[in-house]
Amino acid sequence: MRPARRAGVSSVVGGLILTLVFISMMSALLTIEREHREYVASLRQFQQEELLKSREDLRLAYRVSDGTLMVEAENPSPVAVEVSYVVLSYEGRVASAFNASCVIPPGLSSTLSVPIPQGRPSSVKVVTRRGNVFEAAEEAPRPSSARSSLDGVEAVWPEYSGVQECAAALLAADELFIASAPGHLVPVYWSYYGEPRLAGWQLTTAGARINVYDWGGRHLARVELPEEPTFMALGAGCLAFATSRYVGVANPSTGNLLWAKPLGSVNYLDIEGNTETLYVLSGGQYLHAFNLRTGAPLLIDVGGCSFVRSSGPLTVVVRSGSLLLYSRAVELNRTGGGYYSAWAFPERGLIVASVASSPPILRFFDLSLSLLKEVRLPTGFYVEDLAVANSFWAAVAEDDARKTLWLTTFGADGRVIEVQTLASSPLGIARHGSSQRMLRGEGDLIALECYSWANYWKGASWTAYSGGWVLKDGGLAFKVPGCFMARLSRGRLAFIDQRAQLSLTRIAEAPLLDCCLELLPRANEVYVRAGGPPKAVEAEAVVRYGPPTNVNLRVMSLPEGLSASLDKSSGVPPFRLTVTIEASHELPPREYRIAIVAEADGVALASLPLTVKVYDRPTLIVKSTCRIVGHASLQTYATSPCFTYSLHPIFDPWRARAFVNVSYRHPHPVSLGWGGALGEVTIPLEAPGPLYACFLHRDLYGGPSGKWEKRLLIYEGGGTWRAAWSTDLADDAQSWRAERVSLEGLLKRGAVNYVALAIAAVSGDAQVDGAWWEARSPMEDDFQLYIYSRDVVVAEGLAEGQVVQVHRADDGSLVGQAAAGPEGRVVIRCGDGQLDPCGRCFVTVTPVDGAPWQSAPLTLYGGDVLIFTG
């Protein structure tokens, strides 16, 4: 019996061994299959990108004129070409590389303009985002395209004789925009984009081409759009446009197309103040927002939006009956209530919204969307546009059937002063987009700039336009006869009549204000504790152009329980001012919005919205100045086609991960130079020093030294790159090696910086086997280049004498400490390597209400700004 028992045990053990072997084999097979899928996916992506790269083509010709090189780029290929750089060489040496970011759709062309730093170049090359390099040929000289007047437009200036003086008068506002309907007359646009000297543009459209002229009629640039534009807006030195299929932005100064994205059925387009945010409404209900310069999407397909309007740095949106307040494409606040249309007046601390009820109601809010008052309107009175003056306000409204358009003025108390019928048509009122701008208020005046209605005769129908009314004290001050469209601008009225004649006239009832003023805050947000100590924020008043003038300052939209005082009530800019804000014990904890307004002669010249965040207990807010360059934002940059970079994907079911591989590119011959992965990063102004970058790198190179180098390069401008870090590829870094690289003095704060991870050939006979290296984050399996302030944090919002301490979270040991001075701000230097780039810590502040205060454990990065509410 004993041998049989042993045999039974052996069978069980053998079965278990076979089971374990089977499980191990299945696990290995599944792993192999998963890695194979990843390889196939990455190979397919690489092949697709290579296919698109092989199909790119550009026909290039350049000319030199007045110190500027202009490259005419035509795209005959079937794919869109994204141009990244124009590279100028002098006698075989690369001297300058200029960022010329633009998108050239298939079959179209664009003009790339770059300054010439040192005479006529020997060669001009254009580098695309996919890494292709095309060389331009110099075209034969051609006659000057300077012109003395615009096509079909005769400029008439009743009061002025000099062109520069006319431009100065017209461009006293931040920007002036007069448009016309296609087919009626030549559209004319004006814009001023904040240069220290006076300058301006005149734009005319001819199909999909926009010609840009200066005020003397000299041709400056030509912008080639994908299609004929249906909407255009000027602001921040850019021309935003929409066509039947695209939306995009061009630079009117150079003619370069900065970006274009497929988006159709656009019925509203506007640029938000100086925030460089472009808002687009498509399909009558889908809201999009883009970064004006780069085209990066900020909002995509936000449905249910029926009304959009931007004013200064604020944008109001009516979505599914709710009223939403945006700035920089970030929702600040919302309230419900069946709204139909809305307008923001940050210079008056007001948000006004109309309610689609019976009878209709207008609601007046402060900037925190707290209700101030309601005004009941006549039945069937739907407000399409509204403007506010010092002593009255006006509205353009239509009836239920959209057959009649009225202009109604109201007193400050909401009583009706006067009702005038603008148009009555059996065909209905003709509107452009979801929120046509018709009224504009300025000081004591409101201008009816343009309105439209439908007409018919003997079976034919057309749209008629009119405008040029100026209102004062609720009544009509004067009306420009035969005016097609107008624009009120700092005491002047620019208008265009039915004969396409452009005119500028002085408004006797208004002060002339040629000073363009801007209020620049040190911070857009203030953090206070209800019942806690007051907090201060600094701002600066600067003159963008025009003669300085004395301005008065005041605070608008203050809710009950929140007080704000200014250290000066008036002054002649430039000057600094301090706003001190305090919250009472009774003020509910939430976000509030106030506005600092600078005005002269009753006209608001600038407004500065501030967000005040009120807390009910001591709180520490952490704002990071650490910036990360990720693999998704990289693009190829190379001085020769033999350099490139690629992504080595890492499997992760939750998000895309990859290492960056910088390498020699087969089968191109090796040439001296460098190339690799280019990224851009903006360093905050408040980032303390010293700035560092950290990453891990490795390679398997086994060749001789002195042939290849790994480099981290910083672009200094003018075609110059500086190596912040370099090491020989033969550095025996076969396993991951950490690098901390000092970037202090190389990166500019408050500006876009370009950083490149590159491989450089330093010898003409360099062997190509193993000529590559990889980079990744020091903290996870992904490429993330951290740029941070090493071993330092900043504490703000403190009282004089308060001590801030930073401790390690694991053992409580002290990392760093400092005491606040009178300004309430202190820089805390931490121990070596404690925040390199980050560490798990807690913070104590002493004393707070007579006792120490301690935060919860948190991850701090080098350069973080710790804002204490008190």
Secondary structure as GFF3:
##gff-version 3
##sequence-region A 1 870
A	DSSP	alpha_helix	2	55	.	.	.	ID=ss1
A	DSSP	beta_strand	59	65	.	.	.	ID=ss2
A	DSSP	beta_strand	68	74	.	.	.	ID=ss3
A	DSSP	beta_strand	81	90	.	.	.	ID=ss4
A	DSSP	beta_strand	93	104	.	.	.	ID=ss5
A	DSSP	beta_strand	109	115	.	.	.	ID=ss6
A	DSSP	beta_strand	123	128	.	.	.	ID=ss7
A	DSSP	beta_strand	133	138	.	.	.	ID=ss8
A	DSSP	beta_strand	154	156	.	.	.	ID=ss9
A	DSSP	alpha_helix	163	170	.	.	.	ID=ss10
A	DSSP	beta_strand	177	178	.	.	.	ID=ss11
A	DSSP	beta_strand	188	189	.	.	.	ID=ss12
A	DSSP	beta_strand	202	206	.	.	.	ID=ss13
A	DSSP	beta_strand	209	213	.	.	.	ID=ss14
A	DSSP	beta_strand	219	224	.	.	.	ID=ss15
A	DSSP	beta_strand	231	235	.	.	.	ID=ss16
A	DSSP	beta_strand	238	242	.	.	.	ID=ss17
A	DSSP	beta_strand	246	250	.	.	.	ID=ss18
A	DSSP	beta_strand	257	262	.	.	.	ID=ss19
A	DSSP	beta_strand	266	272	.	.	.	ID=ss20
A	DSSP	beta_strand	277	282	.	.	.	ID=ss21
A	DSSP	beta_strand	286	291	.	.	.	ID=ss22
A	DSSP	beta_strand	297	302	.	.	.	ID=ss23
A	DSSP	beta_strand	305	311	.	.	.	ID=ss24
A	DSSP	beta_strand	314	319	.	.	.	ID=ss25
A	DSSP	beta_strand	322	327	.	.	.	ID=ss26
A	DSSP	beta_strand	330	335	.	.	.	ID=ss27
A	DSSP	beta_strand	339	345	.	.	.	ID=ss28
A	DSSP	three_ten_helix	346	348	.	.	.	ID=ss29
A	DSSP	beta_strand	350	355	.	.	.	ID=ss30
A	DSSP	beta_strand	361	365	.	.	.	ID=ss31
A	DSSP	beta_strand	371	376	.	.	.	ID=ss32
A	DSSP	beta_strand	382	388	.	.	.	ID=ss33
A	DSSP	beta_strand	392	398	.	.	.	ID=ss34
A	DSSP	beta_strand	404	411	.	.	.	ID=ss35
A	DSSP	beta_strand	416	424	.	.	.	ID=ss36
A	DSSP	beta_strand	439	442	.	.	.	ID=ss37
A	DSSP	beta_strand	445	448	.	.	.	ID=ss38
A	DSSP	beta_strand	451	457	.	.	.	ID=ss39
A	DSSP	beta_strand	460	466	.	.	.	ID=ss40
A	DSSP	beta_strand	469	472	.	.	.	ID=ss41
A	DSSP	beta_strand	475	479	.	.	.	ID=ss42
A	DSSP	beta_strand	483	489	.	.	.	ID=ss43
A	DSSP	beta_strand	492	497	.	.	.	ID=ss44
A	DSSP	beta_strand	501	506	.	.	.	ID=ss45
A	DSSP	beta_strand	516	521	.	.	.	ID=ss46
A	DSSP	beta_strand	525	529	.	.	.	ID=ss47
A	DSSP	beta_strand	535	545	.	.	.	ID=ss48
A	DSSP	beta_strand	551	556	.	.	.	ID=ss49
A	DSSP	beta_strand	562	566	.	.	.	ID=ss50
A	DSSP	beta_strand	570	571	.	.	.	ID=ss51
A	DSSP	beta_strand	575	583	.	.	.	ID=ss52
A	DSSP	beta_strand	591	600	.	.	.	ID=ss53
A	DSSP	beta_strand	603	615	.	.	.	ID=ss54
A	DSSP	beta_strand	620	623	.	.	.	ID=ss55
A	DSSP	beta_strand	627	630	.	.	.	ID=ss56
A	DSSP	three_ten_helix	631	633	.	.	.	ID=ss57
A	DSSP	beta_strand	635	638	.	.	.	ID=ss58
A	DSSP	beta_strand	643	650	.	.	.	ID=ss59
A	DSSP	beta_strand	657	664	.	.	.	ID=ss60
A	DSSP	beta_strand	673	682	.	.	.	ID=ss61
A	DSSP	beta_strand	691	698	.	.	.	ID=ss62
A	DSSP	beta_strand	708	717	.	.	.	ID=ss63
A	DSSP	beta_strand	720	728	.	.	.	ID=ss64
A	DSSP	beta_strand	737	742	.	.	.	ID=ss65
A	DSSP	beta_strand	752	761	.	.	.	ID=ss66
A	DSSP	beta_strand	772	776	.	.	.	ID=ss67
A	DSSP	beta_strand	784	789	.	.	.	ID=ss68
A	DSSP	beta_strand	792	796	.	.	.	ID=ss69
A	DSSP	beta_strand	803	808	.	.	.	ID=ss70
A	DSSP	beta_strand	814	819	.	.	.	ID=ss71
A	DSSP	beta_strand	826	829	.	.	.	ID=ss72
A	DSSP	beta_strand	838	848	.	.	.	ID=ss73
A	DSSP	beta_strand	851	854	.	.	.	ID=ss74
A	DSSP	beta_strand	858	861	.	.	.	ID=ss75
A	DSSP	beta_strand	865	868	.	.	.	ID=ss76
###
